[in-house]
Amino acid sequence: MPVSVIAVDQGNVPACSMPTRFRHDVTYFATPPGVQDAPAKLPSGEYWIRGADAARILDEGVITIVSPLDSASRTEIEITEEQERWLEWLVKHGVQHVRIA
C-alpha cells in the first residue's frame, strides 16, 4: 500500500505517492534534528530535508550512508527511480518539511 508524502511547509503542493518502504528510506535523506536549519524537534512521521541537500543528491544520483558502528565507514548507494522522482518533487516545489501518511 503506497504512502503519501505531504508537504507540511507548502500546503498548496499535491502529495507525492511513494511505495510503503519509503517510510524507512526517507531517513536516508532527512537532516538530523537541530543541524543547520532543521528544527530541533519534529512530530513523529515528519522529516526535514534541506533543499540544498535534496538538490545535491538529485544532481549526484547517490546518497552517502554512514555506518552507525563506525562513522569513518561510508558507502555510496545509487538512488532509485522512485527516490529520484520524490527528490524532483521536493526541489520543484521548494519543500523541506514533509509528513509521511
Summary of the structure (lengths in Angstrom):
residues: 101
radius of gyration: 13.2
end to end distance: 11.2
largest distance: 41.3
contacts: 251
relative contact order: 0.28
helix: 31%
strand: 25%
